Amino acid sequence: MPFPSSPERDRPWVMRTYAGHSSPAESNALYRRNLAKGQTGLSVAFDLPTQTGYDPDDELAVGEVGKVGVPVTHLGDMRALFDGIPLDEMNTSMTINATAMWLLALYQVVAEENGHDVAALAGTTQNDIIKEYLSRGTYVFPPGPSMRLVTDMVAYTVTALPRWNPVNICSYHLQEAGATPVQEIAYAMCTAIAVLDSVRDSGQVPPERFGEVVARISFFVNAGVRFVEEMCKMRAFTQLWDELTEERYGVQDPTLRRFRYGVQVNSLGLTEAQPENNVARIVLEMLAVTLSRDARARAVQLPAWNEALGLPRPWDQQWSLRLQQVLAHETDLLEYEDLFTGSVVVEQQVAELVAGARAEIARVEEMGGAVAAVESGYMKGQLVGSLAQRRRRIESGEDVVVGVNRFQTTEPSPLTADLDGAITVVDPAVEAAACAAVRTWRDRRDPEPVRAALDALRTAAAGDANLMAATLDCARAGVTTGEWAGVLRAVFGEYRAPTGVAAASAGPADATLAEVRERVRATGAELGRRLRLLVGKPGLDGHSNGAEQIAVRARDAGFEVVYQGIRLTPAQIVSAAVEEDVHVVGLSVLSGSHLQVVPAVLRGLRAAGLDDVPVVVGGIVPDADARLLREQGVARVFTPKDFGLTDIMGQIVDVVRAANGL
């Protein structure tokens, strides 16, 4: 569907909703409905197995298929996902990182099959692997090989897909992981430097065409509710990018240096308590990245008001789309020059942000750049510490969150009168169907082209050839996502990033934390040793912010904390509980797989003779699911409304005491 025919001022940004769930066919139907409602681009959400390179029938994929996005396992799935949608008329954003090369290859092959000119394809693969080590956790390979995949994609697209953005540097998740505006700007710029230096040093792009590389780098940022700060952040981003690309890379054409960015406004600030307030937050955050013409977003996607409750319904996504359309088509926002030019307040704030970001960029560069700062744990530790400080300010009331820590009295909301119906629930049959479908796909394909394509990929990965050609051949041969990633895992190895927990603290203990700390000490004394808490992240859910904050606060409260990071099987968590002889197991699940992975851990603990070790769960868990988990033996279920981490620590002490008859 082409953009609506209207004056340029009426369509300053691509309007998207981030969408995908259950199956390619279901997601295709959703995309068609959204396009019919006036959406002007597609933003594809992939499920966690697709993002981390597993097929639906892999052990680690249990409970994760179709939950946070659409499963795309092979060329047939990509065909179904975009069936009837003219890819040469679309601007398609794909939120994919570790397996970005694979998904782009599938997309290109589908376009070829439909007779489209590949050179005309427009869109974006996020492909920002650095932030995955820092915030979202869907990395697969070590940083070095991961950067090679990014570099090869950039070099390939400059020639073959000149309208495609091969890298969308994503500071969005950095803010959700705790980044201050200065850190968000600095670490995004450090990532850009790492990518551009790698492409330049690879020799795959002639120096005279390097400006084209710079022009195809886009950014994806977060807009929080602090309107002035966020708007100034975008002006600072724009200034620094222009300086960096001219001074470091010698790009003289100002059109190639343009800072091009899209926005997903903040989801971290959406509240489960009084969720109707989220609509006001979303609108203010959207204004921060559209009201300033000189730093206006090129694409905007809005979360739904109820994302803190669970997976939004189509109606909820429509509401978010309508918010954009009212702003773009009913207001006079787009009719004037920049409203903030010459503002003393804005200029001062921008100058402060630029100075702070320059200093932090210099600090990272002294360490050897973004990759080195990932491997050392420096950047991750900074983010965990910043988020711990933010949580402390909310708990103390220093930072006000309406409906959460102030103005909590409320009338019953008709929007949440039926909580079980206020979100979309993925049918459990989806996973079984996906597993059956991929087995059928494997059985029906010609095995010889698959074997040859995987052998060629293995050879290319072991050498220094650009991996895009071998990946395209794998896509055409019918290779699956798990098979493609499996070959690269065998060559490159896997990686477990630093957690950042060791060096982080929420700050000095207040009276409430001191009281809980004494209870932890006393209970440990009664049991004969210090209380030990295992924090576990089962399944493929890489959103580790909550788990890390629990680990930090538990340590500050006096617990001995065992936290091994993300992407563990239930069996590995049970094994850790046995080996570490823990008093309590805390499971963090934000992907919606809680009804599969949590019972698996409970069964494993019982089989290991640890029936007396209580289990608590935290995550986005609907009330009905929380009841089911408690019925199966979970001692407590914490959701986003339980924002007081110190109170959670106190409840965990209660659980331990009850389990031990104290």
Solvent accessible surface area in square Angstrom, and as a share of the most:
residue,aa,sasa,rsa
1,M,85,0.38
2,P,90,0.56
3,F,86,0.36
4,P,66,0.42
5,S,122,0.79
6,S,36,0.23
7,P,78,0.49
8,E,121,0.54
9,R,118,0.43
10,D,23,0.12
11,R,85,0.31
12,P,35,0.22
13,W,8,0.03
14,V,19,0.11
15,M,7,0.03
16,R,19,0.07
17,T,3,0.02
18,Y,74,0.28
19,A,4,0.03
20,G,7,0.07
21,H,31,0.14
22,S,9,0.06
23,S,31,0.20
24,P,15,0.10
25,A,68,0.53
26,E,94,0.42
27,S,0,0.00
28,N,12,0.06
29,A,40,0.31
30,L,4,0.02
31,Y,2,0.01
32,R,109,0.40
33,R,103,0.37
34,N,3,0.01
35,L,11,0.05
36,A,80,0.62
37,K,53,0.22
38,G,24,0.23
39,Q,2,0.01
40,T,16,0.10
41,G,0,0.00
42,L,1,0.00
43,S,1,0.01
44,V,0,0.00
45,A,4,0.03
46,F,0,0.00
47,D,0,0.00
48,L,3,0.02
49,P,2,0.01
50,T,3,0.02
51,Q,1,0.01
52,T,0,0.00
53,G,1,0.01
54,Y,25,0.10
55,D,10,0.05
56,P,5,0.03
57,D,43,0.22
58,D,51,0.27
59,E,120,0.54
60,L,32,0.16
61,A,0,0.00
62,V,76,0.44
63,G,0,0.00
64,E,1,0.00
65,V,2,0.01
66,G,0,0.00
67,K,34,0.14
68,V,51,0.29
69,G,0,0.00
70,V,0,0.00
71,P,7,0.05
72,V,0,0.00
73,T,6,0.04
74,H,10,0.05
75,L,5,0.03
76,G,18,0.17
77,D,24,0.12
78,M,0,0.00
79,R,101,0.37
80,A,39,0.31
81,L,0,0.00
82,F,6,0.02
83,D,87,0.45
84,G,60,0.57
85,I,12,0.06
86,P,44,0.28
87,L,2,0.01
88,D,58,0.30
89,E,89,0.40
90,M,6,0.03
91,N,40,0.21
92,T,0,0.00
93,S,16,0.11
94,M,1,0.00
95,T,13,0.08
96,I,0,0.00
97,N,6,0.03
98,A,7,0.05
99,T,0,0.00
100,A,1,0.01
101,M,3,0.01
102,W,0,0.00
103,L,0,0.00
104,L,0,0.00
105,A,0,0.00
106,L,0,0.00
107,Y,0,0.00
108,Q,9,0.04
109,V,5,0.03
110,V,3,0.02
111,A,0,0.00
112,E,61,0.27
113,E,87,0.39
114,N,94,0.48
115,G,69,0.66
116,H,37,0.17
117,D,91,0.47
118,V,25,0.15
119,A,43,0.33
120,A,30,0.23
121,L,0,0.00
122,A,8,0.06
123,G,1,0.01
124,T,12,0.07
125,T,0,0.00
126,Q,6,0.03
127,N,4,0.02
128,D,4,0.02
129,I,5,0.02
130,I,2,0.01
131,K,2,0.01
132,E,1,0.00
133,Y,7,0.03
134,L,2,0.01
135,S,5,0.03
136,R,11,0.04
137,G,4,0.04
138,T,1,0.01
139,Y,9,0.04
140,V,1,0.00
141,F,1,0.00
142,P,28,0.18
143,P,2,0.01
144,G,44,0.43
145,P,31,0.20
146,S,4,0.03
147,M,16,0.07
148,R,53,0.19
149,L,9,0.05
150,V,4,0.02
151,T,6,0.03
152,D,4,0.02
153,M,1,0.00
154,V,0,0.00
155,A,11,0.09
156,Y,44,0.17
157,T,0,0.00
158,V,6,0.03
159,T,96,0.56
160,A,30,0.23
161,L,0,0.00
162,P,55,0.35
163,R,129,0.47
164,W,0,0.00
165,N,19,0.10
166,P,0,0.00
167,V,0,0.00
168,N,14,0.07
169,I,1,0.00
170,C,1,0.01
171,S,0,0.00
172,Y,12,0.05
173,H,18,0.08
174,L,3,0.02
175,Q,13,0.06
176,E,22,0.10
177,A,3,0.03
178,G,2,0.02
179,A,2,0.01
180,T,60,0.35
181,P,27,0.17
182,V,41,0.23
183,Q,21,0.09
184,E,0,0.00
185,I,0,0.00
186,A,0,0.00
187,Y,1,0.00
188,A,1,0.01
189,M,2,0.01
190,C,0,0.00
191,T,4,0.02
192,A,0,0.00
193,I,8,0.04
194,A,18,0.14
195,V,4,0.02
196,L,0,0.00
197,D,25,0.13
198,S,35,0.22
199,V,0,0.00
200,R,104,0.38
201,D,104,0.54
202,S,50,0.32
203,G,61,0.59
204,Q,73,0.33
205,V,11,0.07
206,P,57,0.36
207,P,120,0.76
208,E,144,0.65
209,R,78,0.29
210,F,16,0.07
211,G,12,0.12
212,E,66,0.30
213,V,0,0.00
214,V,2,0.01
215,A,16,0.13
216,R,51,0.19
217,I,1,0.00
218,S,8,0.05
219,F,1,0.00
220,F,26,0.11
221,V,0,0.00
222,N,0,0.00
223,A,1,0.00
224,G,8,0.08
225,V,73,0.42
226,R,157,0.57
227,F,48,0.20
228,V,72,0.41
229,E,36,0.16
230,E,8,0.03
231,M,1,0.00
232,C,0,0.00
233,K,0,0.00
234,M,2,0.01
235,R,42,0.15
236,A,0,0.00
237,F,0,0.00
238,T,42,0.24
239,Q,76,0.34
240,L,11,0.05
241,W,0,0.00
242,D,52,0.27
243,E,45,0.20
244,L,27,0.13
245,T,0,0.00
246,E,67,0.30
247,E,138,0.62
248,R,97,0.36
249,Y,26,0.10
250,G,43,0.42
251,V,8,0.05
252,Q,126,0.56
253,D,62,0.32
254,P,87,0.55
255,T,74,0.43
256,L,53,0.26
257,R,25,0.09
258,R,126,0.46
259,F,17,0.07
260,R,23,0.08
261,Y,6,0.02
262,G,8,0.08
263,V,0,0.00
264,Q,13,0.06
265,V,0,0.00
266,N,9,0.05
267,S,31,0.20
268,L,72,0.36
269,G,34,0.33
270,L,11,0.05
271,T,13,0.08
272,E,31,0.14
273,A,31,0.24
274,Q,30,0.13
275,P,7,0.05
276,E,57,0.25
277,N,36,0.19
278,N,0,0.00
279,V,28,0.16
280,A,61,0.47
281,R,27,0.10
282,I,2,0.01
283,V,47,0.27
284,L,79,0.40
285,E,3,0.01
286,M,2,0.01
287,L,41,0.20
288,A,1,0.01
289,V,1,0.00
290,T,0,0.00
291,L,37,0.19
292,S,1,0.01
293,R,108,0.39
294,D,92,0.48
295,A,7,0.06
296,R,38,0.14
297,A,1,0.01
298,R,116,0.42
299,A,12,0.10
300,V,1,0.00
301,Q,10,0.05
302,L,6,0.03
303,P,2,0.01
304,A,2,0.02
305,W,4,0.01
306,N,0,0.00
307,E,54,0.24
308,A,10,0.08
309,L,18,0.09
310,G,14,0.14
311,L,50,0.25
312,P,18,0.11
313,R,66,0.24
314,P,49,0.31
315,W,128,0.45
316,D,0,0.00
317,Q,23,0.10
318,Q,47,0.21
319,W,70,0.25
320,S,3,0.02
321,L,2,0.01
322,R,91,0.33
323,L,30,0.15
324,Q,0,0.00
325,Q,32,0.14
326,V,71,0.41
327,L,16,0.08
328,A,3,0.03
329,H,100,0.45
330,E,133,0.59
331,T,59,0.34
332,D,76,0.40
333,L,15,0.07
334,L,6,0.03
335,E,88,0.39
336,Y,116,0.44
337,E,134,0.60
338,D,18,0.09
339,L,100,0.50
340,F,37,0.15
341,T,96,0.56
342,G,53,0.51
343,S,34,0.22
344,V,115,0.66
345,V,104,0.60
346,V,6,0.04
347,E,101,0.45
348,Q,110,0.49
349,Q,43,0.19
350,V,15,0.08
351,A,59,0.45
352,E,97,0.43
353,L,11,0.06
354,V,3,0.02
355,A,59,0.46
356,G,25,0.24
357,A,0,0.00
358,R,114,0.42
359,A,51,0.39
360,E,13,0.06
361,I,26,0.13
362,A,48,0.37
363,R,109,0.40
364,V,0,0.00
365,E,57,0.26
366,E,149,0.67
367,M,75,0.34
368,G,62,0.60
369,G,11,0.11
370,A,2,0.02
371,V,39,0.23
372,A,31,0.24
373,A,0,0.00
374,V,2,0.01
375,E,92,0.41
376,S,81,0.52
377,G,12,0.12
378,Y,46,0.17
379,M,0,0.00
380,K,10,0.04
381,G,15,0.14
382,Q,69,0.31
383,L,0,0.00
384,V,3,0.02
385,G,18,0.17
386,S,20,0.13
387,L,7,0.04
388,A,1,0.01
389,Q,60,0.27
390,R,49,0.18
391,R,55,0.20
392,R,80,0.29
393,R,72,0.26
394,I,30,0.15
395,E,49,0.22
396,S,74,0.48
397,G,27,0.26
398,E,111,0.50
399,D,47,0.24
400,V,66,0.38
401,V,31,0.18
402,V,67,0.39
403,G,4,0.04
404,V,17,0.10
405,N,30,0.15
406,R,117,0.43
407,F,127,0.53
408,Q,110,0.49
409,T,138,0.80
410,T,78,0.45
411,E,143,0.64
412,P,124,0.78
413,S,25,0.16
414,P,120,0.75
415,L,56,0.28
416,T,28,0.16
417,A,89,0.69
418,D,91,0.47
419,L,66,0.33
420,D,73,0.38
421,G,35,0.34
422,A,1,0.01
423,I,15,0.08
424,T,32,0.19
425,V,111,0.64
426,V,14,0.08
427,D,83,0.43
428,P,103,0.65
429,A,59,0.46
430,V,25,0.14
431,E,36,0.16
432,A,68,0.52
433,A,63,0.49
434,A,18,0.14
435,C,18,0.11
436,A,55,0.43
437,A,54,0.42
438,V,2,0.01
439,R,122,0.45
440,T,51,0.30
441,W,55,0.19
442,R,70,0.25
443,D,121,0.63
444,R,202,0.74
445,R,45,0.16
446,D,87,0.45
447,P,100,0.63
448,E,90,0.40
449,P,56,0.35
450,V,9,0.05
451,R,127,0.46
452,A,46,0.35
453,A,9,0.07
454,L,25,0.12
455,D,54,0.28
456,A,50,0.39
457,L,0,0.00
458,R,101,0.37
459,T,100,0.58
460,A,16,0.12
461,A,4,0.03
462,A,80,0.62
463,G,43,0.41
464,D,138,0.71
465,A,54,0.42
466,N,47,0.24
467,L,1,0.00
468,M,1,0.00
469,A,66,0.51
470,A,11,0.09
471,T,0,0.00
472,L,11,0.05
473,D,72,0.37
474,C,0,0.00
475,A,0,0.00
476,R,114,0.42
477,A,21,0.17
478,G,5,0.05
479,V,0,0.00
480,T,0,0.00
481,T,1,0.00
482,G,17,0.17
483,E,40,0.18
484,W,0,0.00
485,A,0,0.00
486,G,32,0.30
487,V,10,0.06
488,L,0,0.00
489,R,30,0.11
490,A,86,0.67
491,V,53,0.30
492,F,29,0.12
493,G,29,0.28
494,E,102,0.46
495,Y,57,0.22
496,R,118,0.43
497,A,11,0.09
498,P,45,0.29
499,T,36,0.21
500,G,12,0.11
501,V,15,0.09
502,A,94,0.73
503,A,97,0.75
504,A,4,0.03
505,S,49,0.32
506,A,5,0.04
507,G,24,0.23
508,P,127,0.80
509,A,41,0.31
510,D,88,0.46
511,A,87,0.68
512,T,77,0.45
513,L,10,0.05
514,A,48,0.37
515,E,115,0.51
516,V,11,0.07
517,R,101,0.37
518,E,86,0.38
519,R,79,0.29
520,V,3,0.01
521,R,142,0.52
522,A,32,0.25
523,T,1,0.00
524,G,4,0.04
525,A,68,0.53
526,E,97,0.44
527,L,50,0.25
528,G,67,0.64
529,R,92,0.34
530,R,130,0.48
531,L,0,0.00
532,R,52,0.19
533,L,1,0.01
534,L,3,0.01
535,V,4,0.02
536,G,0,0.00
537,K,0,0.00
538,P,0,0.00
539,G,3,0.03
540,L,0,0.00
541,D,1,0.00
542,G,1,0.01
543,H,57,0.25
544,S,5,0.03
545,N,24,0.12
546,G,34,0.32
547,A,0,0.00
548,E,6,0.03
549,Q,5,0.02
550,I,38,0.19
551,A,0,0.00
552,V,1,0.01
553,R,11,0.04
554,A,0,0.00
555,R,74,0.27
556,D,21,0.11
557,A,0,0.00
558,G,20,0.19
559,F,0,0.00
560,E,57,0.25
561,V,36,0.21
562,V,18,0.11
563,Y,31,0.12
564,Q,75,0.33
565,G,5,0.05
566,I,14,0.07
567,R,22,0.08
568,L,11,0.06
569,T,17,0.10
570,P,31,0.19
571,A,69,0.53
572,Q,90,0.40
573,I,1,0.00
574,V,15,0.09
575,S,49,0.31
576,A,4,0.03
577,A,1,0.01
578,V,74,0.42
579,E,136,0.61
580,E,56,0.25
581,D,81,0.42
582,V,6,0.03
583,H,18,0.08
584,V,0,0.00
585,V,0,0.00
586,G,9,0.09
587,L,3,0.02
588,S,11,0.07
589,V,0,0.00
590,L,63,0.31
591,S,6,0.04
592,G,26,0.25
593,S,0,0.00
594,H,6,0.03
595,L,59,0.29
596,Q,57,0.26
597,V,5,0.03
598,V,0,0.00
599,P,11,0.07
600,A,25,0.19
601,V,0,0.00
602,L,10,0.05
603,R,145,0.53
604,G,21,0.20
605,L,5,0.02
606,R,113,0.41
607,A,95,0.74
608,A,47,0.37
609,G,54,0.52
610,L,36,0.18
611,D,103,0.54
612,D,97,0.50
613,V,18,0.10
614,P,17,0.11
615,V,2,0.01
616,V,6,0.03
617,V,1,0.01
618,G,22,0.21
619,G,11,0.11
620,I,43,0.22
621,V,6,0.03
622,P,27,0.17
623,D,57,0.30
624,A,29,0.22
625,D,27,0.14
626,A,6,0.05
627,R,117,0.43
628,L,80,0.40
629,L,0,0.00
630,R,113,0.41
631,E,133,0.60
632,Q,73,0.32
633,G,44,0.42
634,V,6,0.03
635,A,35,0.27
636,R,82,0.30
637,V,20,0.11
638,F,16,0.07
639,T,13,0.07
640,P,56,0.35
641,K,104,0.44
642,D,43,0.22
643,F,48,0.20
644,G,17,0.16
645,L,8,0.04
646,T,12,0.07
647,D,87,0.45
648,I,9,0.05
649,M,0,0.00
650,G,9,0.09
651,Q,49,0.22
652,I,4,0.02
653,V,0,0.00
654,D,55,0.29
655,V,6,0.03
656,V,0,0.00
657,R,57,0.21
658,A,79,0.61
659,A,43,0.33
660,N,65,0.33
661,G,71,0.68
662,L,80,0.40
